[in-house]
Amino acid sequence: MESDFHYSTQKMLPEDGDLMKGILNPSFGVATIQMSNQLSYMDRQEEALLASEEATELYRQLAADQPAAFNSDFARSLNNLSNCLSYLGCQEEALLAIEEAIELHGQLAADQPAAFNPDLAGYLNNLSTCLSNLGHQKEALLAIEEATELYQQLAADQPAAFNPYLAMSLSNLSNCLSKLGHQEEALLAIEEAIELRRQLAADQPAAFNPDLANSLSSLSNCLSKLGHQEEALLAIEEAIELHRKLAADQPAAFNSYLARSLNNLSNHLSNLGHQEEALLAIEEAIKLCRQLAADRPAAFNSDLARSLNNLSNRLSNLGHQEEALLAIEEAIKLYRQLAAD
């Protein structure tokens, strides 16, 4: 998407001490974080990181002089920095940033829970994601359980404000449980998330249908792992119906989600023995993945490789061994590149 919004990659904070004193103010910090978020939304991730780093350094200095006034803003900037680093694959640095944010904000929440628990729950959610990305699944589960407990308390008092966040947290809880092999608990969590998201989407479909579709896709995977293949197929078909409508209106935003749902559909159809339909689904997924990877290979080559691997399985199941070999060779080539990077 084109925009008139421009951002210089040069240092925004002056080196001169007197000039620095003039620019150290909360308004500048807020503007810099907003700039970072806007750049991230525009997929200018490296520039977003620069802006976030500058905001964090500014608030670090402000909080050093006036911790009572600025520790909350400092924690918020660290959370934003963690998100930027995580998106760029710097998972260790992202973890350090979010851990520092939680240490600061945890102290604030202990003194004023009503004021600071909402942000703390969000930071714990992000901590869980960082830990999961680094393979620390047990620690990730502990963090998301704490976040979910906080959101449950908040949603009990203010459901309209916090049910969307509770649903998000339950969905992430389900993912963590599933990765640790706790499939029954994962199913219960995603079912609760879907119940909330159906209510939200009924009132505001444009805002909440994307989340509902993603949760339905997760539900299908949970059901499949538990051997409930027919129910899994129904869930992924509903997810795809939603993703198709979303992608028709906003292909740049939702084609990747549609491709992943089609990938899951192919797997579920194959599990039920519907090999021809499974092949059609994965071929459609690969067509979308190729388009996405052509524009953003760093972001979508892994999805393309995964889809090619599934394509190879589908072709092999149908006896097309030569085509299956070509597909898996292309997948391996992509995986080698990803592993090298």
Helices and strands as residue ranges (DSSP letters): H 17-23, H 26-41, H 45-65, H 67-87, H 91-111, H 113-133, H 137-157, H 159-179, H 183-203, H 205-225, H 229-249, H 251-271, H 275-295, H 297-317, H 321-340
